[in-house]
Amino acid sequence: MTMRMLIDAAHAEETRVVVVDDGQLLDFDFESSTKRQIKGNIYLAKVIRVEPSLQAAFVEYGGNRHGFLPFSEIHPDYYQIPQADREMLEKLEREAQAKAAAEAEPEQGNGANGQAAEGPQSVTQDAEEETADVVDELARRRARLLRSYKIQEVIKRRQILLVQVVKEERGTKGAALTTYLSLAGRYCVLMPNTPRGGGISRKIVNPDDRRRLKAIAAELDVPQGMGLIIRTAGAERSKAEIKRDYEYLLRLWNEIRETTLKSIAPCLIHEEGDLVRRALRDLYTRDIEEVLIEGEAAYRTAKRFMQMLMPSRARQIKLYEDEVPLFYRYQVEEQLDKMYRPVVTLPSGGSIVIHTTEALTAIDVNSGRSTRERHIDETAVKTNLEA
């Protein structure tokens, strides 16, 4: 069995990527020059309208339509908190810091006969627990206060926000946005303003792998206020590979911050990358024996990206130069034609009809010419099982 990634970038108008296993199509993605993907892009945006009835804001970020930003997706750091509440929060924080400083001072008192009343380890442990309780209580009181607000109280028109696209524009709807940013790498996802997020991908189920990856994540020294997720692709990777990927994401975040400070809204701050880079980052696995690319520019891009991402695998990137088009050479075009047909015929005579609307994709199962069963219930069960 031979698994390949095929990239058809011979024409500037469209780039297509497939993963085939022994000629069988497994994955497919494409990108058109007339409609580039914006999902994952980060923009400096300006609030155009705050809508109390929806508890959401409409923002101008540079797209065709205004983006939709729900209140639940706005980070509390953007809240314009009333002065009285701000002073109360600052007072609570000062109290917590003072308490923590007091508990951190070394115990000086000794018990009778020159012996300590309690062991130093016990005193230190008690102090740490009290400090943690104070910090937790502060966090709970702050969270209760922030949850009590409505969007119209803390978000104002013309306010500037750094947002990321989580869902593309579709039909008459604008893009869905969030201020909780995430930067995806090959093995990690960095969440620069989500302190309580992070961990190990749930798809990694092996207990030994999870323990090892948790130990690696703990040694990465992620800055306070950030979160880190180790992706499924990082399950069998070494500490050096994961660390290199994490450091790349940290450099990327610093570049985004510097660009943001120099920009004026609305403005594109960070582009997720073209299809070739995304495919190598998200679809490439060690099971893929070679990556064949039709198109000189895409080949150079892929070669550079792979040398940065996984230098040891860069030799698997190969330029396809035969006269027969790449997808015809590996019988992919016929499979793609079948995939785009809205009707799939079932062996019994029934069919699956797939129709995409603005809000959803409808999948209808029809019995069609399936009339061999004795009862309608039997016909429905057999057709549904086939579908």
N, C-alpha and C positions, 0 to 999 in steps of 0.2 A: 504494500500500500504506500502510495506517494502523495503527500499533502503539499500543495503549492499555493502561494499567493500570486495572483495575476493582476497587474495594474495596467489598464489601457489609458494612456495619457498622450496618445499620438495626435489628438486634436485639441486645440486650446479651448474649444467650446464646452467640452465635457470630459470629466475624468471618471473612470469606473474601476472599482476594486472588487475582486471576488476571491474567495478561498475555496479550493476544490480538493477533494479527497478521492483519489482514483477516478477522476473525471466527474465525480458527483458534486454539485454545487452545495456548499455549506453556508457561506456568508456572502452578502452582496451589499455594496454601498456605492453611491454615485454623487457627483457634485457638478452643477451646471454653472457656466460663467454668468448666465443671466440671473441666477438665484443662488447665491452663496449662503451656506449655513451660518446663522448667527448664534445658534445655541452654544452657550459657554463663553461667548464674548463678554468683555467687561467694558462698561461705558461710564463716563461721568455725565450724569443726567440732572435735569432740572424739573422740579415739581410744577406741573401746569394747573392741575385741579385736584383738590381734596374732596372726596365724595363721602360724606357721613353715612348716607343710606347704604353704601356698599362696604363701609369701613376699609376703603382702599384709596390709593392716589393714582392719578394718571400723570405720567412723566414723559418728557421729551428727551430722547436719548440719541436721536439721529436716524431712526428707522422710518419706514413708510407711514406708520401710524404711531400714536402715543402708546407707550407701554403701560401695562396694568400691574400695579404693585400693591398687593394686599397688606393690611396693617400688620398681620402676623409675620410677614417677611421683612419688616423694617427693624433693624438692629436698634436696641435702646440707646446706643451712643448718639443716634441722630435725633432723639427726642429733645425738643425745646421745652424742658421742664420748667414749670413756674418757679419763681425765685424762692418762695417759702419752702416748697418741697426740696429744692436744690440745697438750701441751707440745712434742712433736716438731714438729708443724705450725707452731706459733708460732716455734720456733727456726729452722726453714727459712725462714719469712717474714722474720724479722729479718735473717738472713744475706743474703737476696736484696735487701732494702731497703738494707743497708749496702753491698753490692756495687754496686748501682745508684747510690747517692750518691757512692761513690768514683770510679766511672767518669764521673760527671757533672762532677767538678771539672776546671777548665781545666788543660791541660798547661802547666807552667812552664819545663821544661827546654829549653835551646837546644843545638844542635849546635856543632861547632867553627867558629871564625871568626865567631861571633855569629849563625850562620844556624840555623834550625830543622832538626832532624834529619828531621822529616817534615812535610808540609804539614798545616795545621790541619784541612782537610776530611777528610784520610785518618785523622787521629787521632780525630776526632769519629765517623766512620763505624765505625771499629774498636770504639770504646767502645759505640756503640749496638748493634752486633752481639753483643758480649759480654754486655751487659745483657739483651738479648732471649733469649740462650741460657740465662742464669741463670733468668729468669722462666719460660721453657718447661720447664726441668728441674724447677723447683718445682711447676709445674702437673701435670707427668707423675707426680711422686712423690705428690702429693696425690691425684690421680685413682686411682693404684694402691691407695693406702691405703683410699680410700672404697669402691672396688669389692670389697675383701676382706671387707666387713662383711655380716652377715645382718640381716634386719629386726628380729629379736628382740634384737639387740645394741644397736641405736641408736634404736629407736622404742619408746616406753613407753605403757602404758595411761594414759588421762586426759590425754595430751599434746594441746595445742591446735595446730591447723593451719588455714591459709587454703587452701581448696580450690575448684576449679571443676568443674562438671559437664560431662563430655565425651560421655556417652551417657545417654539417658533411662532411667527405670525401665521394664522390660518383663516382663510375666508375673509370675513370682515372684522375678525378679532385681532387686536394687537398682541405683541409678544408679552408673555408672562415673565415678571422680573423678581429678583430677590436682592437684598443687601447682604445676605449671608454668603460670602464668596467661597468658592472652592476651586483649587488649581490641581488638575489631574496630571500625574506623571505616569511613568511606565509601571512602577510598583507601589507608588504612594499617592494619596490625595491630601493636599495641604489645605486646611480651612483656617485662613489667617485671622478671622474674627469670630470664631466659634470655640470658646475655651472649653466647653463641656462636651464637645464632640470628640470623635476619634476612637481608635481601637483597631481591631482586626476584622477583616471582612467575614461576614457570617457564612459565606460559601466555603471558607476554610474550616473543615470540621474535625480534622485530625488533632487530638489534644496535644500531642508532642509539638506539632507545627505551631499551634497557637501559643504554647508556653514559650517556645523559642522566639517567635516574632514579638511577643510582649516584652521579652527581655531586650531584644534589639531596639524596640520603640522607646523603652525607658532610657536606654543609653544615648539616644539621639539628642537629648537635651532640647526638646521643643520649647521655644520661648513662651512665657506666660501669656495667656490670652489667645493662644492658637491651639488648633487640634490637628491630629494626623491620623489618617486611616491607611493601613497597609492593605493593598488590593489583593484580589485572588491570584493575580499574576506573580505576586511576591511570595507565594507560599513556600517555594523551594529555593528562593534566592538567598545569597550569602549576605552577611552584614555589610560588607563593602559595597555590594551592588545597591542595596536599599539605602545606604547612607549617601552614595553618590546621587541617587535619584532625589532624595530629600534635600540635599544641598542645592541641586539644580532648581527645585521648586522654591526654596528660600531666596535664591538669587533672583528668580523671576518675580517674586512678590516685592522685593526691594525695588526692582526696576519699575513695577507697576506703581508703587508709592511715589517714586521720583517723577514719573510721567504725569501722575495725577496732580501733583503740586504745580506743574508747569502748564496745565491745560485749562481751557475754558469750556464750560458745559454749553451745549451737548457735544460730546467728543468720544471717539473710540479710543480706549486706553489699552486694551489687550485683545488680540484676536486669537481664537482657539487654535488656529492653524489650518492649513489646507488638508484635503482628504488624504493625500499620501502620508503626511506625518501622523494624522489621526489613526490611519489603518495600521501603520507600523507600531504605534503606541498601544492600540486597543485590540487589534485582531491577531497580531503576530504572536505565535507561541513557539516553543522549542520543537514541537511536532512538525512544523513547516520546514521542509527540506530546502526550498529555494524560493526566492522572490523574483519573478520575471516582470520586467517593466518595459513597455513599449512607449518610447518618447524620451529623448535625450535630457530635456530639462528636468522631468520628473525623476529620471534615474539619478542625476547629480544631487537633487534634493534628498532623495531617499538614502543615497550613499552617505552624505554628510550627516544626516539625522541618525542613521544607524551607528555610525562611528562614534557619535556623541552618546547615544543611548546604550548600545551594547557593542562595543568595539570587536569583541571576539566573533560576532555573527555578521559583521559587515561584508564578509566575502560571499555570503549567500545572496546579496543583491546583485542581480545580473541584468544586463541590457539585452532586450529581445530585438533582433535585427532581421529576422526572416521576412520574405515578401508576403507570405500568408499572414493575415491579421491574427494577433495573439488569441483573441477569444474564439475565432474560427478554428485555429490550430488545436485548441483543447476542447472543442465542442461545447462552449459555454453559451453562445448566442441562442441556440435552440432552447436551452433550459431557461434563459431569461425571458424569451418570448412566451413560453408556457406560464412562467411565474406571473406575468402581467395580465394574463387572461382573467376576466372577472368570473368566468364559470369553469368549475372543475368537475369533470364527469366521473362518476363513481362506477365501479364494476357492475353493480346491479342495475344500472340505468338511472339512478338518482343523480343529484348534482349538488354542489356547494356554490352559492352565488355570493360574491364578496363585493360590497359597495361602500366606498368611502364618502362620508358627508363632512360637513364643517365641524361637527361636534364629536363624531364617533365613526367607527368602522362597523358596518352591519354585515353579519355573516348569517346567511339563510341556508338551511338544509332542505332541499326538496326531494320528495320521493320520485318524482318524474315518471319514468317508465318502469319503475320497480313494482311489478305486480305478481311476483312468484309466491309470495307468502299467502297464508290462508286468512289472515286477519289483519286489520289496519294496525293494531298494536305491534304485531310481529314485524310488519313492514317498517314501522317507525323505529323500532329498536335496531333492526338490521341496518337501516339507512344511517341512523345516528352513529352506530358503531363504526361503519365504514368511513363516515365523515371525520 
